[in-house]
């Protein structure tokens, strides 16, 4: 299971991942989350240019089994959404850390380091997932 949790990303306790590229953060849901949900059939993403807030609902992913809220792991402005998911939500199932990303955020300047510092490392997230399995 460890190999499905990339070391270079940061993670939230609610199963979102964050990749930092300079001052832009790309956000998606983890492989564990998409596995638990099953085959995704619908995605609702935040509006570009809208603001998201740490810990607040900002998107929805729906599978044949359930719908799940996606919580923003950081605060900032949504600068891009993954339009491909609107037509092909299964990209999240196929490639959750690559083609299945959800949206990109430009964090509010004062909060980038603070928000990212609060996220879990791959090792911490691995332990959380393992503890949830029991």
MIVO-533017 format. One record per residue: x negated, z, y negated of N, C-alpha, C in turn; residue in three letters. Coordinates in nm, 3 decimals. Example, Ala and Ser with C-alpha at 12.3 -4.5 7.8 and 13.67 -1.06 7.14 Angstrom:
! residues 2
- n.u, n.w, n.v, ca.u, ca.w, ca.v, c.u, c.w, c.v, type
- -1.319, 0.780, 0.569, -1.230, 0.780, 0.450, -1.320, 0.780, 0.330, ala
- -1.285, 0.708, 0.225, -1.367, 0.714, 0.106, -1.290, 0.787, -0.003, ser
END
This chain:
! residues 134
- n.u, n.w, n.v, ca.u, ca.w, ca.v, c.u, c.w, c.v, type
- -0.083, 0.000, 0.121, 0.000, 0.000, 0.000, -0.087, 0.000, -0.126, unk
- -0.201, 0.063, -0.121, -0.289, 0.070, -0.237, -0.321, -0.065, -0.299, unk
- -0.335, -0.167, -0.214, -0.376, -0.297, -0.266, -0.268, -0.362, -0.353, unk
- -0.145, -0.309, -0.351, -0.042, -0.368, -0.435, -0.033, -0.300, -0.572, unk
- -0.130, -0.214, -0.603, -0.131, -0.147, -0.734, -0.263, -0.180, -0.804, unk
- -0.262, -0.285, -0.889, -0.387, -0.326, -0.954, -0.448, -0.213, -1.037, unk
- -0.578, -0.194, -1.020, -0.652, -0.087, -1.088, -0.658, -0.107, -1.239, unk
- -0.659, -0.232, -1.284, -0.684, -0.256, -1.427, -0.561, -0.231, -1.515, unk
- -0.445, -0.208, -1.452, -0.323, -0.185, -1.529, -0.298, -0.036, -1.547, unk
- -0.208, -0.004, -1.640, -0.159, 0.133, -1.657, -0.013, 0.132, -1.614, unk
- 0.040, 0.250, -1.581, 0.173, 0.260, -1.521, 0.255, 0.372, -1.585, unk
- 0.388, 0.352, -1.584, 0.478, 0.458, -1.631, 0.538, 0.527, -1.509, unk
- 0.590, 0.646, -1.530, 0.654, 0.719, -1.420, 0.782, 0.649, -1.376, unk
- 0.835, 0.559, -1.459, 0.959, 0.487, -1.427, 0.930, 0.348, -1.370, unk
- 0.808, 0.326, -1.323, 0.769, 0.205, -1.247, 0.754, 0.078, -1.332, unk
- 0.713, 0.094, -1.456, 0.672, -0.023, -1.535, 0.519, -0.027, -1.538, unk
- 0.463, -0.147, -1.554, 0.318, -0.158, -1.570, 0.288, -0.216, -1.707, unk
- 0.165, -0.188, -1.754, 0.121, -0.234, -1.886, -0.019, -0.292, -1.874, unk
- -0.037, -0.412, -1.927, -0.170, -0.471, -1.936, -0.203, -0.488, -2.083, unk
- -0.316, -0.436, -2.124, -0.356, -0.444, -2.264, -0.454, -0.559, -2.283, unk
- -0.418, -0.652, -2.372, -0.506, -0.762, -2.413, -0.522, -0.749, -2.563, unk
- -0.632, -0.690, -2.605, -0.654, -0.658, -2.746, -0.537, -0.575, -2.798, unk
- -0.463, -0.629, -2.896, -0.355, -0.548, -2.953, -0.218, -0.592, -2.903, unk
- -0.214, -0.662, -2.791, -0.086, -0.701, -2.731, -0.076, -0.638, -2.593, unk
- 0.041, -0.583, -2.564, 0.065, -0.521, -2.434, 0.168, -0.604, -2.358, unk
- 0.133, -0.645, -2.238, 0.227, -0.717, -2.150, 0.287, -0.614, -2.056, unk
- 0.419, -0.623, -2.036, 0.492, -0.523, -1.959, 0.573, -0.589, -1.849, unk
- 0.574, -0.525, -1.733, 0.653, -0.573, -1.621, 0.695, -0.455, -1.535, unk
- 0.759, -0.484, -1.422, 0.790, -0.376, -1.329, 0.696, -0.387, -1.209, unk
- 0.670, -0.274, -1.147, 0.570, -0.271, -1.041, 0.621, -0.334, -0.912, unk
- 0.527, -0.364, -0.825, 0.560, -0.416, -0.694, 0.650, -0.318, -0.619, unk
- 0.621, -0.189, -0.633, 0.704, -0.086, -0.569, 0.849, -0.096, -0.618, unk
- 0.866, -0.111, -0.749, 1.002, -0.118, -0.806, 1.076, -0.241, -0.754, unk
- 1.010, -0.357, -0.756, 1.080, -0.478, -0.710, 1.111, -0.471, -0.561, unk
- 1.023, -0.405, -0.483, 1.047, -0.389, -0.340, 1.170, -0.302, -0.317, unk
- 1.181, -0.192, -0.393, 1.295, -0.101, -0.380, 1.426, -0.171, -0.418, unk
- 1.420, -0.257, -0.519, 1.541, -0.326, -0.565, 1.584, -0.438, -0.470, unk
- 1.487, -0.506, -0.413, 1.521, -0.621, -0.328, 1.526, -0.749, -0.412, unk
- 1.594, -0.849, -0.360, 1.595, -0.982, -0.423, 1.663, -0.978, -0.559, unk
- 1.586, -1.008, -0.663, 1.642, -1.004, -0.799, 1.721, -1.130, -0.828, unk
- 1.835, -1.112, -0.892, 1.924, -1.225, -0.920, 1.953, -1.241, -1.070, unk
- 1.917, -1.141, -1.149, 1.949, -1.147, -1.292, 1.854, -1.056, -1.369, unk
- 1.814, -1.102, -1.487, 1.728, -1.023, -1.574, 1.782, -1.031, -1.716, unk
- 1.790, -0.917, -1.781, 1.826, -0.913, -1.923, 1.705, -0.857, -1.996, unk
- 1.650, -0.936, -2.088, 1.528, -0.897, -2.157, 1.558, -0.859, -2.302, unk
- 1.467, -0.783, -2.365, 1.490, -0.748, -2.506, 1.480, -0.873, -2.593, unk
- 1.542, -0.867, -2.709, 1.536, -0.979, -2.803, 1.397, -0.987, -2.866, unk
- 1.341, -1.108, -2.876, 1.216, -1.121, -2.950, 1.235, -1.070, -3.093, unk
- 1.133, -1.008, -3.147, 1.133, -0.949, -3.281, 1.211, -0.818, -3.289, unk
- 1.268, -0.773, -3.176, 1.333, -0.642, -3.178, 1.226, -0.536, -3.153, unk
- 1.258, -0.413, -3.186, 1.165, -0.304, -3.162, 1.206, -0.230, -3.035, unk
- 1.106, -0.189, -2.958, 1.130, -0.106, -2.841, 1.063, 0.028, -2.864, unk
- 1.117, 0.130, -2.800, 1.066, 0.265, -2.820, 1.026, 0.325, -2.685, unk
- 0.916, 0.396, -2.684, 0.867, 0.458, -2.562, 0.977, 0.538, -2.494, unk
- 0.999, 0.510, -2.366, 1.094, 0.587, -2.288, 1.238, 0.545, -2.302, unk
- 1.266, 0.444, -2.386, 1.404, 0.399, -2.405, 1.430, 0.272, -2.325, unk
- 1.555, 0.255, -2.281, 1.594, 0.135, -2.208, 1.572, 0.014, -2.298, unk
- 1.519, -0.093, -2.239, 1.497, -0.213, -2.319, 1.528, -0.341, -2.243, unk
- 1.550, -0.329, -2.113, 1.579, -0.447, -2.030, 1.654, -0.400, -1.906, unk
- 1.709, -0.497, -1.833, 1.780, -0.467, -1.709, 1.736, -0.570, -1.604, unk
- 1.710, -0.522, -1.485, 1.686, -0.612, -1.372, 1.794, -0.583, -1.268, unk
- 1.853, -0.692, -1.217, 1.963, -0.676, -1.123, 1.929, -0.745, -0.993, unk
- 1.954, -0.675, -0.883, 1.932, -0.736, -0.752, 2.066, -0.744, -0.682, unk
- 2.062, -0.797, -0.560, 2.186, -0.802, -0.483, 2.232, -0.660, -0.448, unk
- 2.139, -0.564, -0.450, 2.172, -0.425, -0.413, 2.211, -0.339, -0.532, unk
- 2.143, -0.357, -0.646, 2.160, -0.262, -0.757, 2.110, -0.321, -0.887, unk
- 2.150, -0.257, -0.995, 2.094, -0.290, -1.126, 2.008, -0.172, -1.169, unk
- 1.897, -0.203, -1.236, 1.808, -0.095, -1.280, 1.769, -0.119, -1.424, unk
- 1.766, -0.011, -1.501, 1.719, -0.021, -1.637, 1.567, -0.026, -1.636, unk
- 1.513, -0.098, -1.733, 1.369, -0.100, -1.754, 1.346, -0.022, -1.883, unk
- 1.251, 0.072, -1.878, 1.221, 0.156, -1.993, 1.090, 0.111, -2.053, unk
- 1.086, 0.102, -2.185, 0.961, 0.060, -2.247, 0.857, 0.171, -2.235, unk
- 0.740, 0.137, -2.182, 0.635, 0.238, -2.173, 0.564, 0.262, -2.306, unk
- 0.592, 0.177, -2.404, 0.526, 0.186, -2.535, 0.627, 0.154, -2.645, unk
- 0.590, 0.191, -2.767, 0.671, 0.155, -2.884, 0.606, 0.037, -2.955, unk
- 0.690, -0.052, -3.006, 0.635, -0.165, -3.080, 0.738, -0.274, -3.098, unk
- 0.690, -0.390, -3.141, 0.777, -0.506, -3.163, 0.761, -0.603, -3.048, unk
- 0.874, -0.649, -2.994, 0.871, -0.750, -2.888, 0.830, -0.883, -2.952, unk
- 0.716, -0.938, -2.907, 0.669, -1.064, -2.966, 0.692, -1.183, -2.875, unk
- 0.721, -1.157, -2.748, 0.745, -1.267, -2.655, 0.819, -1.213, -2.534, unk
- 0.910, -1.296, -2.480, 0.972, -1.261, -2.352, 0.938, -1.370, -2.252, unk
- 0.944, -1.338, -2.126, 0.916, -1.435, -2.021, 1.043, -1.516, -1.993, unk
- 1.056, -1.627, -2.065, 1.176, -1.711, -2.056, 1.201, -1.761, -1.914, unk
- 1.093, -1.781, -1.838, 1.107, -1.834, -1.701, 1.194, -1.743, -1.615, unk
- 1.195, -1.613, -1.645, 1.274, -1.519, -1.564, 1.423, -1.538, -1.581, unk
- 1.465, -1.591, -1.694, 1.608, -1.609, -1.719, 1.666, -1.708, -1.618, unk
- 1.586, -1.809, -1.581, 1.627, -1.908, -1.481, 1.587, -1.865, -1.340, unk
- 1.475, -1.794, -1.328, 1.418, -1.761, -1.197, 1.376, -1.614, -1.188, unk
- 1.473, -1.522, -1.183, 1.438, -1.381, -1.177, 1.355, -1.346, -1.053, unk
- 1.361, -1.429, -0.950, 1.286, -1.401, -0.827, 1.135, -1.408, -0.848, unk
- 1.090, -1.461, -0.962, 0.946, -1.459, -0.993, 0.893, -1.316, -0.992, unk
- 0.978, -1.221, -1.029, 0.937, -1.080, -1.028, 0.909, -1.037, -0.885, unk
- 0.994, -1.079, -0.789, 0.971, -1.046, -0.649, 0.844, -1.113, -0.597, unk
- 0.823, -1.238, -0.638, 0.712, -1.317, -0.585, 0.578, -1.274, -0.643, unk
- 0.576, -1.238, -0.771, 0.448, -1.213, -0.839, 0.468, -1.111, -0.951, unk
- 0.496, -0.983, -0.915, 0.533, -0.885, -1.017, 0.425, -0.860, -1.123, unk
- 0.298, -0.878, -1.086, 0.190, -0.851, -1.181, 0.138, -0.978, -1.248, unk
- 0.195, -1.092, -1.215, 0.149, -1.219, -1.272, 0.265, -1.289, -1.341, unk
- 0.319, -1.391, -1.274, 0.427, -1.473, -1.331, 0.554, -1.392, -1.357, unk
- 0.564, -1.275, -1.295, 0.686, -1.195, -1.310, 0.684, -1.095, -1.424, unk
- 0.590, -1.109, -1.518, 0.590, -1.017, -1.633, 0.722, -1.030, -1.710, unk
- 0.761, -0.925, -1.781, 0.890, -0.925, -1.851, 0.879, -0.961, -1.999, unk
- 0.798, -0.885, -2.072, 0.789, -0.909, -2.217, 0.655, -0.859, -2.270, unk
- 0.624, -0.904, -2.393, 0.500, -0.862, -2.458, 0.535, -0.790, -2.587, unk
- 0.458, -0.685, -2.614, 0.483, -0.600, -2.729, 0.357, -0.591, -2.814, unk
- 0.376, -0.597, -2.945, 0.268, -0.563, -3.037, 0.300, -0.421, -3.082, unk
- 0.221, -0.324, -3.035, 0.252, -0.185, -3.066, 0.237, -0.155, -3.215, unk
- 0.312, -0.056, -3.258, 0.293, -0.006, -3.394, 0.153, 0.053, -3.397, unk
- 0.076, 0.022, -3.498, -0.068, 0.049, -3.495, -0.105, 0.191, -3.459, unk
- -0.038, 0.285, -3.517, -0.078, 0.425, -3.495, -0.051, 0.468, -3.351, unk
- 0.032, 0.393, -3.279, 0.078, 0.441, -3.149, 0.010, 0.376, -3.030, unk
- -0.066, 0.269, -3.049, -0.118, 0.197, -2.933, -0.204, 0.287, -2.844, unk
- -0.302, 0.354, -2.901, -0.392, 0.436, -2.820, -0.316, 0.554, -2.759, unk
- -0.229, 0.612, -2.839, -0.151, 0.729, -2.796, -0.059, 0.693, -2.679, unk
- 0.016, 0.583, -2.693, 0.109, 0.540, -2.588, 0.035, 0.505, -2.460, unk
- -0.071, 0.428, -2.472, -0.145, 0.385, -2.354, -0.212, 0.504, -2.286, unk
- -0.261, 0.599, -2.365, -0.326, 0.718, -2.308, -0.231, 0.801, -2.224, unk
- -0.101, 0.797, -2.254, -0.003, 0.877, -2.181, 0.035, 0.813, -2.047, unk
- 0.000, 0.688, -2.027, 0.038, 0.618, -1.905, -0.050, 0.661, -1.787, unk
- -0.002, 0.633, -1.668, -0.074, 0.672, -1.547, -0.179, 0.568, -1.511, unk
- -0.287, 0.615, -1.450, -0.384, 0.523, -1.391, -0.328, 0.472, -1.259, unk
- -0.391, 0.371, -1.202, -0.348, 0.320, -1.071, -0.349, 0.431, -0.966, unk
- -0.452, 0.515, -0.969, -0.460, 0.624, -0.870, -0.347, 0.725, -0.888, unk
- -0.319, 0.759, -1.013, -0.210, 0.854, -1.040, -0.075, 0.794, -0.997, unk
- -0.057, 0.665, -1.027, 0.069, 0.599, -0.990, 0.082, 0.592, -0.837, unk
- -0.028, 0.562, -0.768, -0.027, 0.557, -0.622, 0.020, 0.691, -0.565, unk
- -0.031, 0.800, -0.622, 0.009, 0.933, -0.575, 0.158, 0.958, -0.601, unk
- 0.206, 0.913, -0.718, 0.347, 0.932, -0.750, 0.435, 0.858, -0.649, unk
- 0.401, 0.732, -0.622, 0.479, 0.652, -0.527, 0.477, 0.718, -0.390, unk
- 0.362, 0.765, -0.349, 0.350, 0.832, -0.219, 0.436, 0.957, -0.213, unk
- 0.440, 1.033, -0.322, 0.519, 1.156, -0.323, 0.669, 1.126, -0.321, unk
- 0.710, 1.012, -0.379, 0.851, 0.976, -0.380, 0.898, 0.933, -0.241, unk
- 0.805, 0.888, -0.159, 0.840, 0.838, -0.026, 0.880, 0.950, 0.070, unk
- 0.852, 1.075, 0.030, 0.879, 1.188, 0.121, 1.011, 1.253, 0.093, unk
END
